[in-house]
């Protein structure tokens, strides 16, 4: 899977447009922005993810002989264009917001500056990669937030939409805050913790529950989490687990990580009863973990009910982002380079839907933090050549309702540019951190959000503003269109 040739992972119209550009001699340099319009799951933010695979895709982008022959067999591509493809190499620049960053609608997550044929080709794969992984990282961050400090283990591989989605989804879930995954391939590829217990079939394959528990405990004394709901959780499962733990303690075995797992029934009720039974037997530090079609809303509800669960296994609803199965990222042309002027001509897409009107020009993103709290005040989408100073006052305004303004006095805020160079003239100039490092960065990123922006239902909106210069440019282009 990690050696797949993804060159033809594209929509056919990317290639037919490329041939059109080729035949017309139009390969001017352009700027494309990849962004999204709406936070998934009704949330107040998203988590950027997938950049590492985008980098790998761009590095390995090459039309092999069999690719060319397949395209030739379609009967719609001319030999001279296929000859061009056979020597294809990405030569442009790519900028991106690093993985693990919290991001918001309409701001560019990835910016591609390249000849239009190259920029057009990479559209589909970039969206495929970033949309999926950002979706799962965002979902994981919400589940982790709902758990209020308890550990979340991702184990949705068997319910994911295929091996790639299961493996890269598990990577994204780790970045979003999970403490481990059941996916062993993900563990191997990305050096992340793998975790797991046993199935009901393990219990059922033995003559009785006690023997199954004892055999498992003998093999894994330092990681002994016993699944107690195969037969009767409170009358059989928990008492047999306590019996095994007691025998281990009597033998002098260090119970460093042990406990039970609940996978069915009323988890709040069962966990409270099990906690009392474990505590009464002297196993006050035994873990109670739970699974069973969990998501952030159910976990939040169980926490509110006082469930005695401290570890959560989340599968289907996390790895598929079941309530919001698509991220909705788009890739739009923002500027075309004018050779005579030596500058970019901004482009804008109009729509009857105001949220689909694009922001023109070669842009970047700045993040403004309140200095006193370190929390995000707003993001500013600005033109790439703009500079902001923390020593000067900053006026923020809503680009939809521009009369709504907030003045940040000099010295009361900090500001940083979010986008970093990833490719320059076709060569990678960025090294992706390890997944666990990105996970820590993501945790810190989420801590810059106000609590109101992280709540699961009806979160506070984080403002994404336009710089005055970009706003004026956008209004100028809109006025020109209206004049015509």
C-alpha positions in Angstrom: 0.0 0.0 0.0 2.8 2.4 0.7 4.3 1.8 -2.7 1.2 2.5 -4.8 1.6 4.5 -8.0 -1.0 7.2 -7.6 -0.3 9.1 -10.8 -3.6 8.1 -12.4 -5.5 8.9 -9.2 -7.2 11.7 -10.9 -10.5 12.6 -12.6 -10.5 12.2 -16.4 -11.3 15.8 -17.0 -8.0 16.9 -15.4 -6.2 15.0 -18.2 -8.6 16.2 -20.9 -8.1 19.8 -19.7 -4.4 19.3 -19.7 -4.4 18.2 -23.3 -6.5 21.3 -24.1 -3.9 23.5 -22.5 -1.2 21.6 -24.2 -2.7 21.9 -27.7 -3.5 25.6 -27.2 0.0 26.4 -25.9 -1.5 27.7 -22.6 0.7 26.6 -19.8 0.9 29.8 -17.9 1.7 29.8 -14.2 -1.4 29.9 -11.9 -2.4 29.9 -8.2 -4.9 27.3 -6.9 -6.2 27.2 -3.4 -7.5 24.0 -1.6 -9.9 25.0 1.1 -13.2 24.0 2.6 -16.4 25.9 3.3 -18.1 24.3 6.3 -16.7 22.6 9.5 -17.6 18.9 9.7 -20.0 17.5 12.4 -21.4 21.0 13.1 -18.1 21.9 14.9 -16.3 25.1 15.4 -13.0 24.1 13.7 -11.3 21.4 11.7 -7.8 19.8 12.0 -5.6 19.9 8.9 -4.2 16.5 8.0 -2.8 14.6 5.0 0.1 16.8 4.1 2.7 13.9 4.4 0.9 11.8 1.9 0.5 14.8 -0.4 4.2 15.3 -0.3 4.8 11.6 -1.1 2.3 11.8 -4.0 4.0 14.8 -5.5 7.5 13.3 -5.2 6.4 10.1 -6.9 4.3 11.7 -9.6 5.5 10.0 -12.8 3.7 8.5 -15.8 5.0 5.0 -16.2 5.0 3.2 -19.6 1.9 1.2 -18.6 0.1 4.4 -17.7 0.8 6.0 -21.1 -0.4 2.8 -22.9 -3.6 2.8 -20.9 -4.3 6.4 -21.7 -3.5 5.7 -25.4 -6.0 2.9 -25.3 -8.8 5.3 -24.3 -8.6 6.8 -27.8 -8.9 10.5 -26.7 -5.3 11.6 -26.2 -2.9 12.5 -29.0 0.6 11.1 -29.3 2.4 14.4 -28.8 0.5 15.0 -25.5 1.2 11.5 -24.3 4.9 12.1 -25.1 4.7 15.2 -22.9 3.2 13.1 -20.1 5.9 10.5 -20.4 8.4 13.1 -19.3 6.2 14.8 -16.8 7.7 16.1 -13.5 6.0 18.6 -11.1 8.0 21.8 -11.2 5.9 24.2 -9.1 5.7 25.6 -5.6 3.4 24.3 -2.8 2.6 26.0 0.4 0.5 24.5 3.2 -0.8 24.9 6.7 1.1 22.1 8.7 -0.7 19.0 9.8 -2.3 19.1 13.2 -3.2 22.8 12.9 -6.7 23.9 13.7 -8.2 25.5 10.6 -11.4 27.2 9.6 -13.6 27.6 6.6 -12.5 29.4 3.4 -8.8 29.7 4.3 -6.3 28.0 2.0 -5.0 24.7 3.5 -2.8 24.1 0.5 -1.7 26.5 -2.2 -0.3 25.3 -5.5 1.7 27.7 -7.7 2.6 26.0 -10.9 2.1 25.8 -14.7 -1.6 25.3 -15.2 -1.2 21.8 -16.6 0.7 20.7 -13.5 -1.6 22.5 -11.1 -4.7 21.0 -12.8 -3.3 17.4 -12.7 -2.7 17.3 -8.9 -6.2 18.7 -7.9 -8.0 15.4 -7.5 -5.4 13.6 -5.5 -4.7 16.5 -3.2 -8.4 16.8 -2.4 -8.8 13.1 -2.0 -6.0 12.9 0.5 -6.6 16.1 2.5 -10.4 15.8 2.6 -10.4 12.3 4.1 -7.6 12.7 6.6 -8.7 16.1 7.8 -12.2 14.7 8.3 -11.0 11.8 10.5 -8.5 14.0 12.4 -11.3 16.4 13.2 -13.6 13.7 14.3 -11.0 12.2 16.5 -10.3 15.5 18.1 -14.0 15.9 19.0 -14.1 12.4 20.5 -11.0 13.0 22.5 -12.5 16.3 23.8 -15.7 14.6 24.8 -13.7 12.1 26.9 -12.4 14.9 29.1 -8.9 13.5 29.6 -9.6 9.8 29.3 -7.7 7.8 26.7 -9.3 7.1 23.3 -8.2 4.1 21.3 -9.0 3.9 17.6 -10.1 0.5 16.4 -12.2 1.0 13.3 -10.2 -0.8 10.7 -12.7 -3.5 10.0 -15.4 -0.9 9.4 -13.3 1.5 7.3 -14.0 2.0 3.6 -11.0 -0.1 2.5 -7.4 -0.6 3.6 -6.2 2.9 2.7 -9.0 4.6 4.6 -8.5 2.4 7.6 -4.7 2.9 7.7 -4.5 6.6 6.8 -7.6 7.2 8.8 -5.9 5.6 11.9 -2.9 7.9 11.3 -5.3 10.9 11.2 -7.0 9.7 14.4 -3.7 9.6 16.2 -3.0 13.1 15.1 -6.4 14.1 16.4 -5.5 12.9 19.8 -6.0 9.1 20.1 -3.6 7.3 22.4 -3.3 4.2 20.1 -4.8 2.2 17.3 -5.6 -1.4 16.7 -4.3 -1.2 13.2 -0.9 -2.9 13.2 0.0 -1.8 9.7 -0.5 1.8 10.8 1.7 1.2 13.7 4.4 -0.2 11.4 4.2 2.5 8.8 3.9 5.5 11.1 5.5 4.4 14.3 2.5 4.9 16.5 1.3 2.8 19.5 -0.8 -0.3 18.8 -3.3 -1.5 21.4 -5.9 -4.2 21.8 -7.4 -6.9 24.0 -9.4 -9.9 22.9 -12.7 -10.8 21.3 -15.8 -12.6 22.5 -14.6 -15.5 20.4 -11.6 -15.9 22.8 -14.0 -16.5 25.7 -16.3 -18.7 23.8 -13.5 -21.0 22.6 -12.7 -22.1 26.1 -14.8 -24.5 28.3 -15.7 -21.6 30.6 -15.1 -17.9 31.1 -12.8 -18.2 34.1 -10.4 -20.4 32.1 -10.4 -18.0 29.2 -9.6 -15.1 31.5 -6.9 -17.0 33.4 -5.2 -18.2 30.1 -5.1 -14.6 28.8 -3.8 -13.2 32.1 -1.0 -15.8 32.1 0.1 -14.7 28.6 -0.3 -11.0 29.1 0.0 -10.1 32.8 1.2 -6.6 32.1 -1.6 -5.8 29.7 -4.6 -7.7 31.0 -7.9 -6.1 30.0 -10.6 -8.7 30.2 -13.8 -8.6 28.1 -16.5 -9.3 30.7 -19.9 -9.2 28.8 -19.8 -12.4 26.8 -22.3 -14.1 29.1 -23.5 -12.0 32.1 -21.4 -9.0 32.9 -22.2 -8.5 36.6 -23.0 -12.1 37.6 -20.2 -13.8 35.7 -17.8 -11.5 33.8 -16.8 -9.1 36.6 -16.6 -11.8 39.3 -14.4 -14.0 37.1 -12.2 -11.1 36.3 -11.8 -10.3 40.0 -11.0 -13.9 40.7 -8.2 -13.8 38.1 -6.8 -10.5 39.4 -6.8 -11.9 43.0 -4.8 -14.9 41.9 -2.4 -12.7 40.1 -1.9 -10.5 43.1 -1.4 -13.6 45.4 1.3 -14.8 43.1 3.1 -11.5 43.4 2.4 -10.4 39.8 2.7 -6.7 39.4 -0.7 -5.5 38.2 0.7 -2.6 36.2 -2.1 -2.3 33.6 -5.2 -4.4 34.0 -9.0 -4.1 34.1 -12.1 -4.9 32.2 -13.8 -4.0 29.0 -17.6 -3.5 28.5 -18.9 -3.9 25.0 -22.7 -3.9 25.4 -25.6 -3.0 27.7 -26.2 0.1 29.6 -22.6 1.3 29.9 -23.3 3.9 32.6 -25.1 1.5 34.8 -22.7 -1.4 34.2 -19.6 0.6 34.7 -20.8 2.0 38.0 -21.7 -1.4 39.3 -18.5 -2.9 38.1 -16.5 -0.1 39.7 -18.1 -0.9 43.1 -17.3 -4.6 42.7 -13.7 -3.9 41.7 -13.1 -1.4 44.5 -14.6 -3.7 47.1 -12.2 -6.4 46.1 -9.3 -4.0 46.4 -8.7 -3.3 42.7 -9.3 0.5 42.9 -6.8 1.1 40.1 -8.3 -1.4 37.6 -9.2 0.2 34.3 -12.8 0.1 33.1 -12.8 0.5 29.3 -15.8 0.6 27.0 -16.7 0.2 23.4 -20.0 -0.4 21.6 -20.7 2.1 18.8 -19.4 5.1 20.6 -19.0 8.6 19.3 -18.4 12.0 20.9 -22.1 12.6 21.8 -22.5 9.2 23.5 -19.2 9.6 25.4 -20.2 13.1 26.5 -23.6 11.8 27.7 -22.0 8.9 29.6 -19.5 11.3 31.2 -22.4 13.5 32.3 -24.2 10.4 33.7 -21.1 9.7 35.9 -20.1 6.5 34.1 -17.1 4.9 35.8 -15.2 4.5 32.5 -11.7 5.8 32.0 -10.7 4.4 28.7 -12.7 4.3 25.4 -12.5 2.3 22.3 -14.1 4.0 19.3 -14.4 2.3 16.0 -17.0 2.8 13.3 -18.2 6.3 14.1 -14.7 7.6 14.2 -13.0 5.9 11.3 -16.0 6.8 9.0 -17.0 10.1 10.6 -20.4 8.5 10.4 -22.5 11.7 11.0 -20.5 13.7 8.4 -19.0 11.3 5.9 -17.4 14.0 3.6 -15.2 17.0 4.3 -16.2 19.0 1.3 -12.9 20.6 0.4 -12.6 22.3 -3.0 -9.7 23.5 -5.2 -10.2 26.8 -7.0 -8.2 29.0 -9.3 -7.2 32.2 -7.6 -4.7 34.0 -9.9 -3.0 33.8 -13.3 0.5 35.0 -13.9 0.9 37.8 -16.4 4.4 37.5 -18.1 4.3 41.0 -19.4 3.4 42.7 -16.1 5.5 40.2 -14.1 2.7 39.9 -11.6 -0.4 37.8 -10.8 -3.8 38.7 -12.2 -6.4 37.9 -9.5 -9.3 35.7 -10.5 -12.7 35.3 -8.7 -15.5 32.8 -9.1 -19.0 34.1 -8.6 -22.1 32.2 -7.4 -25.7 32.7 -6.5 -24.5 31.3 -3.1 -22.4 34.0 -1.3 -20.3 31.3 0.5 -19.2 30.0 -2.9 -17.7 33.3 -4.0 -14.0 32.8 -3.9 -11.2 35.0 -2.6 -9.0 36.2 -5.4 -5.2 36.5 -5.6 -2.0 34.9 -4.3 -2.8 34.6 -0.6 -1.6 33.4 2.7 -3.1 33.1 6.2 -2.2 34.9 9.4 -3.4 33.9 12.9 -4.0 36.5 15.5 -3.8 35.5 19.2 -4.9 37.4 22.2 -1.6 38.0 24.1 -3.1 37.7 27.6 -4.7 34.3 27.1 -2.9 32.8 24.1 -6.3 32.1 22.5 -7.2 32.7 18.8 -8.8 36.0 18.2 -9.2 35.6 14.5 -7.6 34.4 11.3 -6.8 36.8 8.5 -6.6 35.7 4.9 -4.3 38.2 3.2 -2.3 38.7 0.0 1.0 36.9 0.0 3.1 40.1 0.0 1.4 41.7 3.0 3.2 42.2 6.3 1.6 42.8 9.8 3.4 44.1 12.8 2.6 43.4 16.5 3.9 46.9 17.2 1.1 48.5 15.3 -2.7 48.4 16.0 -4.6 45.9 14.0 -8.2 46.4 12.7 -10.2 43.2 12.3 -13.5 43.3 10.5 -16.1 40.8 9.3 -15.8 40.6 5.5 -19.6 39.7 5.2 -20.7 42.4 7.6 -17.7 44.8 7.4 -19.2 47.4 9.8 -18.5 44.8 12.6 -15.0 45.8 13.6 -12.6 45.0 16.5 -9.4 47.0 17.0 -6.5 45.1 18.5 -4.1 47.6 20.2 -0.4 47.2 19.6 1.1 45.0 22.3 -2.1 43.1 23.0 -1.8 40.5 20.4 0.7 38.2 18.6 0.5 37.1 15.0 2.0 34.3 13.0 1.8 33.2 9.3 0.2 29.8 9.1 1.3 28.6 5.6 4.8 27.2 5.1 6.7 26.4 1.9 6.6 22.7 1.1 7.9 22.5 -2.5 10.0 25.0 -4.3 10.6 24.7 -8.0 9.4 21.1 -7.8 11.8 20.1 -5.0 10.5 19.3 -1.5 11.8 21.8 1.1 9.8 20.5 4.1 10.3 17.6 6.3 7.1 16.2 8.0 7.4 15.6 11.7 6.6 12.2 13.1 3.0 11.4 13.8 3.4 11.5 17.6 5.1 14.9 17.3 2.2 16.2 15.1 -0.2 14.8 17.7 1.4 16.9 20.4 1.4 19.9 18.2 -2.3 19.3 17.5 -3.0 19.1 21.2 -1.4 22.5 21.7 -3.2 23.9 18.7 -6.6 22.9 20.2 -5.7 24.5 23.5 -5.5 27.9 21.6 -9.2 27.6 20.9 -11.7 29.1 23.4 -13.8 26.5 25.2 -16.9 27.9 23.5 -15.4 27.1 20.1 -14.8 23.5 21.1 -18.2 22.5 22.4 -19.9 19.8 20.5 -23.2 21.5 19.9 -23.7 25.1 18.6 -20.0 26.1 19.0 -18.8 29.7 18.9 -17.7 30.8 15.5 -14.0 31.6 15.1 -13.8 34.6 12.7 -11.9 34.3 9.4 -11.4 37.8 8.2 -9.9 39.3 5.1 -7.1 41.9 5.1 -8.2 45.4 4.0 -6.1 45.0 0.9 -7.7 41.7 -0.1 -11.2 42.9 0.8 -10.8 45.9 -1.4 -9.4 43.7 -4.3 -12.4 41.4 -4.0 -14.9 44.3 -4.0 -13.1 45.8 -7.0 -13.4 42.5 -9.0 -17.1 42.2 -8.0 -17.8 45.7 -9.1 -16.1 45.0 -12.5 -18.3 42.0 -13.0 -21.4 43.9 -12.2 -20.4 46.7 -14.6 -20.3 44.2 -17.4 
